[in-house]
Amino acid sequence: NSGRLHCAFIILMSSLSIPCFAHRKLLLVLIDGFRFDYIGDRELQALPGLKAMVEMGVKADYLTPEFPSLSYPNYYSLMTGRNTEIHQMTGNYMWDKKTNKLFLIGENEDSLLPFWWNGSEPFWVTMMKNKRNVYMYYWPGCNVEILGVRPNYCRDYYYYVSDKNFSIAASEAIDVLGQGKANLAAVYYERVDVEGHSFGPWSEQRKNATRALDKMLQEMNLKLKEQGLQNELNVMIFSDHGMTDISWRDQVIELDKYINMSDVLKSMDRGALMSIWPKDGKLNELYRILKTVQRLKVYKKDEIPERFHYKNGKFVSPLILLADQGWFIIENRSKLPYWDNGTGTKDAWQNGWHGFDNEFRDMRGFFIAYGPDFRRNYRAAPIRAVDLYNVMCHVAGIDPLPNNGSWSRVECMLDNNANKAHSTKVSSNVLAFTLLWLFFQSN
């Protein structure tokens, strides 16, 4: 028996010694609210940093976010590969009726409670469980103990991190990767989203934010080259959703013109999407009235379209209101905060918004990746937010958890050697067990 076991061990080790995919370090950069056409072919000519990245690697035509096309649902879909109703992060604002706890887009301590986040395991937690070191900068959720795990390092998110602090964070991320302290570093940038909201997606302010970002990405690339990391580091840069124009003057849906708000137990969020919990006995009445409102779609929870992959979320309300693109839902126009533009009149609080139907063109995000495991100067077909998870796992050399992403939509992005290595890794495992089976059968 000992002889058999020894021979089996030799067979197993020799078969597994077939070259397989060696994981490399990974840098993730999440750019909030960066619409896919901000880097159209014409726009790229004025953005040398992003243009160089596209030429060095892969650019997808666009990235379709998950529904709703809001930040937190898509942060989690990007990092888990799962639809919203599976990972349970169903909005920027959520209410748990059982505990009366509120999730308020990072504005309150309750949003850091693990039960909001434990619906699925994000990529960085899986990396930690695989004994890989993770450093995260301003990334929403990195300061939460998810499924009992925190990253090695988390610089807490706060609203509207300055360009200077983002640049410092990106530089530190490269340092910890280069020094071998981290296998994964992740950096979050918000200014493009903030300017798109405040002034509109094609405003000069948003364009200035994109130019500033481009300059910082140029500096990041220069540092990568100076540290000689081009052959050992993969970089993935992507957004969570896009942005569209809204008009607060004539495209606002004021709910109190149609329903008595005292019939509402709780309402969460505003803009493209609103969640409503009616008081007992008021569901059908509110539903019937709101169904008559133009530019508004109203769904009971069980009526929500299957394609949204949303209705089975445990924090989803009994009534969901979804505005047509460009329209804004709010209880009353007086609750819209305006700001004084110095001319004696008031300007809009926001000129851009997202959260609409995720298939709308303006909701599309972007994706760029480059490094030793990606093809060079390659234009990829459209992908979905849930697809990125499989790419992250593949280049990091870890097994993905069950997910809703499609490998067939992303495998074309990888360098042929990386794809071959993936196949070799799988076939080597199959060969090992086949040889062992044959060995014991013959004896």
Summary of the structure (lengths in Angstrom):
residues: 443
radius of gyration: 24.0
end to end distance: 10.7
largest distance: 93.1
contacts: 1490
relative contact order: 0.21
helix: 40%
strand: 20%
